Amino acid sequence: MPLILIFSPETPEYGQRLAQLVEEDGRFDAEVQVVESAEVLRVKMYFPNVKMVIVTLSKTLDLGIGPTLEWFFNQGGGLVGLGFSSHRVATLNASAKVFPAFGNSYVSGFYDAPNRRFMVTHLKEEEDAISDGIGDFNISGHKVILSFNGSANKYLPQYPEEGSYKVLYREANTGAPTIFKYENVGVSLTFACFAGEDFERSPSYHGRFTSDEIFIQLFTNSLAWVWESENKFEESMEGARQYFEEEDQEREAAIQGGKDLNRKAETWRTTRTVLILLFAAIGVIAVYWVTFTRKSEM
C-alpha cells in the first residue's frame, strides 16, 4: 500500500490534523503516518512505497532533512511543504530546489484586533484546478516566508532556473508568492505560510486555519495534484519487486545447490559403505584362503 509521510516536528497535533484531512478526503488509498523525528523521516523516505511527503515546520530550525528532501524530489517524488519548509535555514538548498520560495525571512500578516488574530490576504495569480472556485481570500495566518532584500526592505523575487513554476496566490502587501506549484524531476506544492503551532493561544495556532474550508480545499486539492503527478512510486515499487525476485532466485539457487551437495554427499557415503563392505568381504575371503585352503594343501 502507498505510504504518505507527514513530518511535523514539535507540533504533533498539527500533524495529526493534517493526517485527518488526508484520511477524510477519500481520494487517497494510502497509509498515513505522522513523523516527529527527523532521523526517522530520513530513514523512511528511502522506503520504496512512500508516494508523498508532507513537511510542515513551525520555525527556522535546521533538522538535517534538506538533502533527503532533495534526493526524494530528484527521484521523481512528490512533496507538499508548509510553513518554514521553504526557508533556507530549515531546509538548506531544498528551499530553492524543492520548495523554491528562496526563503530567508518572513513577514507577519495584519492584526485583526476584534478577533485577536493575525490575518493574511492571498491574491489569486493564476487559475488552476487546485484553486478552482476560490478567488482572493483572507485567512488566519501569522507568517509568510519569502525572499527578502534587507537593504531595500522589500520582497526580492527569485525563481527556479529550470522546471515549471506556477504561482497560484501572492501576499497582498509584499507580492511574495504564498502558494505555488513546481515541477522538475519531481513535483511539489509549497504553502509559504501556515506555519502552524499546537499552542492554542499562539497567533500561529493551527486550529485557526485548519478548520477553514478554504484551507481544507486548497490543501487536499494540492495533495491530489501531487498524488497524480509524482512519478517515483511505481518505479520504486517495480525496482523493489525486481530486487526481491532476484533475492528469491538467488535463495532458490543456494537451496538447490545445498540439495545437490547433500545428494553428492549421500552418494559418496553410499559408495564408501559399499567399498568398505566389498573390501571387508575380500578380506574375509583372503583370511579364509590363508587359514583353511593353504593348510589343507600342506
C-alpha positions as CSV (number, residue, x, y, z in Angstrom):
1,M,0.0,0.0,0.0
2,P,1.3,3.5,-0.7
3,L,2.6,5.4,2.2
4,I,2.1,9.2,2.9
5,L,4.5,10.7,5.5
6,I,3.7,13.8,7.4
7,F,6.7,15.4,9.1
8,S,5.6,17.6,11.9
9,P,8.3,18.0,14.5
10,E,7.3,19.7,17.8
11,T,3.7,20.1,16.5
12,P,2.2,16.6,16.6
13,E,-1.3,17.9,16.9
14,Y,-0.9,19.9,13.7
15,G,0.4,16.8,12.0
16,Q,-2.5,14.7,13.2
17,R,-5.0,17.3,12.0
18,L,-3.4,17.2,8.5
19,A,-3.5,13.4,8.6
20,Q,-7.2,13.6,9.5
21,L,-7.8,15.8,6.5
22,V,-6.0,13.3,4.2
23,E,-7.9,10.3,5.5
24,E,-11.3,12.1,5.4
25,D,-10.8,13.2,1.8
26,G,-11.4,9.9,0.2
27,R,-9.1,10.4,-2.8
28,F,-6.0,8.7,-1.2
29,D,-5.9,5.0,-0.8
30,A,-2.8,5.0,1.4
31,E,-1.4,4.5,4.9
32,V,-0.7,7.9,6.6
33,Q,2.0,8.2,9.2
34,V,2.8,11.3,11.2
35,V,6.6,11.5,12.0
36,E,8.1,13.8,14.6
37,S,11.7,12.6,14.4
38,A,14.0,13.9,11.7
39,E,16.1,10.7,11.9
40,V,13.0,8.5,11.4
41,L,11.9,10.7,8.5
42,R,15.3,10.4,6.8
43,V,15.1,6.6,7.0
44,K,11.5,6.2,6.0
45,M,11.8,8.4,2.9
46,Y,14.0,5.7,1.4
47,F,11.2,3.1,1.6
48,P,10.0,2.3,-1.9
49,N,6.3,2.6,-1.0
50,V,6.5,6.2,0.0
51,K,4.3,8.0,-2.5
52,M,4.1,11.5,-1.0
53,V,5.8,13.5,1.8
54,I,4.2,16.4,3.6
55,V,6.6,18.7,5.6
56,T,5.3,21.3,8.0
57,L,7.8,23.3,10.0
58,S,6.9,25.9,12.6
59,K,10.3,27.5,13.0
60,T,13.7,28.1,11.3
61,L,15.5,25.1,12.8
62,D,17.8,23.0,10.7
63,L,17.0,19.4,11.4
64,G,19.2,18.0,8.7
65,I,16.4,16.9,6.3
66,G,17.2,19.2,3.4
67,P,19.5,16.8,1.5
68,T,16.9,13.9,1.9
69,L,14.1,16.1,0.5
70,E,16.3,16.9,-2.5
71,W,17.1,13.3,-3.1
72,F,13.4,12.3,-2.9
73,F,12.5,15.1,-5.3
74,N,15.2,14.2,-7.7
75,Q,14.0,10.6,-7.8
76,G,10.6,12.0,-9.1
77,G,8.9,12.1,-5.7
78,G,6.0,14.3,-4.7
79,L,6.1,16.7,-1.8
80,V,4.0,19.3,-0.1
81,G,5.6,21.9,2.1
82,L,4.1,24.2,4.7
83,G,5.5,27.0,6.9
84,F,9.2,27.2,7.2
85,S,9.8,24.2,4.9
86,S,10.6,26.8,2.3
87,H,13.1,28.7,4.5
88,R,16.8,28.1,3.7
89,V,17.8,27.9,7.4
90,A,15.4,25.0,7.9
91,T,15.9,23.0,4.7
92,L,19.0,24.5,3.1
93,N,19.1,24.0,-0.7
94,A,15.7,22.4,-0.7
95,S,14.3,25.9,-0.1
96,A,15.4,26.6,-3.7
97,K,15.4,23.2,-5.3
98,V,12.3,21.6,-3.8
99,F,10.1,24.3,-2.3
100,P,11.5,27.3,-4.2
101,A,10.5,30.3,-2.2
102,F,14.2,31.0,-1.6
103,G,13.1,32.0,1.9
104,N,15.4,33.9,4.1
105,S,12.9,35.8,6.2
106,Y,9.2,36.2,6.9
107,V,6.6,38.9,7.3
108,S,3.6,39.0,9.5
109,G,0.0,39.3,8.4
110,F,-2.2,42.2,9.6
111,Y,-3.6,42.1,13.1
112,D,-7.4,41.6,13.4
113,A,-7.9,43.3,16.8
114,P,-11.6,42.4,17.3
115,N,-10.8,38.7,16.9
116,R,-7.3,38.9,18.3
117,R,-5.6,37.2,15.5
118,F,-3.3,37.8,12.5
119,M,-4.7,37.5,9.0
120,V,-3.1,37.2,5.6
121,T,-4.6,38.3,2.4
122,H,-4.0,36.0,-0.5
123,L,-4.5,37.5,-4.0
124,K,-5.2,35.0,-6.8
125,E,-2.5,34.9,-9.5
126,E,-3.4,32.2,-12.0
127,E,-6.3,29.9,-12.5
128,D,-5.7,26.2,-11.6
129,A,-7.6,23.1,-10.7
130,I,-6.2,23.3,-7.1
131,S,-7.9,26.7,-6.5
132,D,-10.9,26.2,-8.7
133,G,-13.8,28.2,-7.3
134,I,-11.6,30.2,-4.9
135,G,-10.8,33.8,-5.5
136,D,-8.9,36.2,-3.3
137,F,-9.3,35.4,0.4
138,N,-8.3,36.4,3.9
139,I,-7.4,33.6,6.3
140,S,-5.8,33.4,9.8
141,G,-2.1,33.3,9.5
142,H,0.9,34.8,11.2
143,K,3.9,34.4,9.0
144,V,4.6,34.4,5.3
145,I,8.0,33.1,4.3
146,L,9.7,34.9,1.4
147,S,12.9,36.0,-0.2
148,F,13.7,39.4,1.3
149,N,16.1,42.1,0.3
150,G,17.1,43.6,3.7
151,S,18.9,46.7,2.2
152,A,15.8,47.6,0.1
153,N,13.4,46.4,2.8
154,K,11.2,44.6,0.4
155,Y,10.4,41.3,-1.3
156,L,13.2,40.1,-3.7
157,P,11.7,38.0,-6.5
158,Q,13.6,34.8,-7.2
159,Y,12.6,31.9,-9.5
160,P,13.9,28.4,-10.2
161,E,16.5,28.2,-13.0
162,E,14.8,25.1,-14.5
163,G,11.5,23.3,-14.4
164,S,7.9,24.6,-14.5
165,Y,6.9,27.1,-11.8
166,K,3.4,28.4,-11.3
167,V,2.2,30.9,-8.7
168,L,-1.4,30.4,-7.5
169,Y,-1.5,33.1,-4.8
170,R,0.5,36.1,-3.6
171,E,0.5,38.0,-0.4
172,A,-1.3,41.3,-0.9
173,N,1.3,43.7,0.7
174,T,4.6,42.3,-0.5
175,G,3.6,40.5,-3.7
176,A,5.5,37.4,-2.4
177,P,4.1,34.1,-3.6
178,T,2.2,32.3,-0.8
179,I,1.0,29.1,-2.7
180,F,2.8,27.8,-5.8
181,K,3.4,24.6,-7.8
182,Y,6.8,23.4,-9.1
183,E,7.6,20.6,-11.5
184,N,11.1,19.4,-12.4
185,V,12.2,15.8,-11.9
186,G,9.8,15.6,-9.0
187,V,6.8,17.7,-8.2
188,S,6.0,20.0,-5.2
189,L,3.3,22.3,-3.9
190,T,4.5,25.0,-1.5
191,F,2.5,26.9,1.1
192,A,4.9,29.6,2.1
193,C,2.6,30.2,5.0
194,F,0.6,28.2,7.6
195,A,3.5,27.6,9.9
196,G,1.1,26.2,12.5
197,E,1.8,25.6,16.2
198,D,-0.1,23.4,18.8
199,F,-0.3,26.1,21.5
200,E,-3.9,27.4,21.3
201,R,-3.1,30.9,22.5
202,S,-0.4,31.3,19.9
203,P,-1.1,33.6,16.9
204,S,0.1,30.7,14.7
205,Y,-2.2,28.1,16.3
206,H,-3.0,25.6,13.6
207,G,-6.7,25.4,14.6
208,R,-7.2,29.0,13.5
209,F,-6.9,27.9,9.8
210,T,-7.1,24.1,9.5
211,S,-10.8,24.1,10.1
212,D,-11.3,26.8,7.4
213,E,-13.0,25.3,4.3
214,I,-10.7,27.3,2.0
215,F,-7.6,25.8,3.6
216,I,-9.1,22.3,3.5
217,Q,-9.9,22.6,-0.2
218,L,-6.5,24.1,-1.1
219,F,-4.6,21.6,1.0
220,T,-6.4,18.5,-0.2
221,N,-6.5,19.6,-3.8
222,S,-2.8,20.2,-3.6
223,L,-2.3,16.6,-2.3
224,A,-4.4,15.3,-5.2
225,W,-2.3,17.1,-7.7
226,V,0.9,15.8,-6.2
227,W,-0.5,12.3,-5.9
228,E,-1.4,12.2,-9.6
229,S,1.8,14.0,-10.8
230,E,4.6,12.2,-8.9
231,N,6.4,9.5,-10.9
232,K,8.6,7.9,-8.2
233,F,6.3,5.4,-6.6
234,E,5.7,3.0,-9.4
235,E,9.3,3.0,-10.5
236,S,10.5,2.4,-6.9
237,M,8.0,-0.4,-6.3
238,E,9.0,-2.1,-9.6
239,G,12.6,-1.8,-8.5
240,A,11.8,-3.4,-5.2
241,R,9.9,-6.2,-6.9
242,Q,12.8,-6.9,-9.2
243,Y,15.2,-6.8,-6.2
244,F,13.2,-9.3,-4.2
245,E,12.6,-11.6,-7.2
246,E,16.4,-11.7,-7.7
247,E,16.8,-12.4,-4.0
248,D,14.3,-15.2,-4.3
249,Q,16.1,-16.6,-7.3
250,E,19.5,-16.5,-5.5
251,R,18.0,-18.1,-2.4
252,E,16.4,-20.9,-4.5
253,A,19.8,-21.4,-6.3
254,A,21.5,-21.6,-2.9
255,I,18.9,-24.1,-1.7
256,Q,19.2,-26.2,-4.8
257,G,23.0,-26.1,-4.6
258,G,22.7,-27.3,-1.0
259,K,20.4,-30.1,-2.1
260,D,22.9,-31.1,-4.8
261,L,25.7,-31.1,-2.3
262,N,23.6,-33.3,0.0
263,R,22.9,-35.7,-2.8
264,K,26.6,-35.9,-3.7
265,A,27.5,-36.4,0.0
266,E,24.8,-39.1,0.3
267,T,26.1,-40.8,-2.9
268,W,29.6,-40.7,-1.6
269,R,28.6,-42.1,1.8
270,T,26.7,-44.9,0.0
271,T,29.7,-45.6,-2.3
272,R,32.1,-45.6,0.7
273,T,29.8,-48.1,2.5
274,V,29.8,-50.4,-0.5
275,L,33.5,-50.2,-0.9
276,I,34.0,-50.9,2.8
277,L,31.8,-53.9,2.6
278,L,33.5,-55.0,-0.6
279,F,37.0,-54.8,0.9
280,A,35.7,-56.4,4.1
281,A,34.4,-59.4,2.0
282,I,37.7,-59.6,0.1
283,G,39.5,-59.6,3.5
284,V,37.3,-62.4,4.8
285,I,37.9,-64.4,1.7
286,A,41.7,-63.8,1.9
287,V,41.8,-64.8,5.6
288,Y,39.7,-67.9,4.8
289,W,42.0,-68.9,2.0
290,V,45.2,-68.4,4.0
291,T,43.8,-70.2,7.0
292,F,42.0,-73.1,5.6
293,T,42.8,-73.7,1.9
294,R,46.6,-73.4,2.3
295,K,46.6,-75.5,5.4
296,S,44.8,-78.3,3.6
297,E,47.4,-78.2,0.8
298,M,50.2,-78.7,3.3
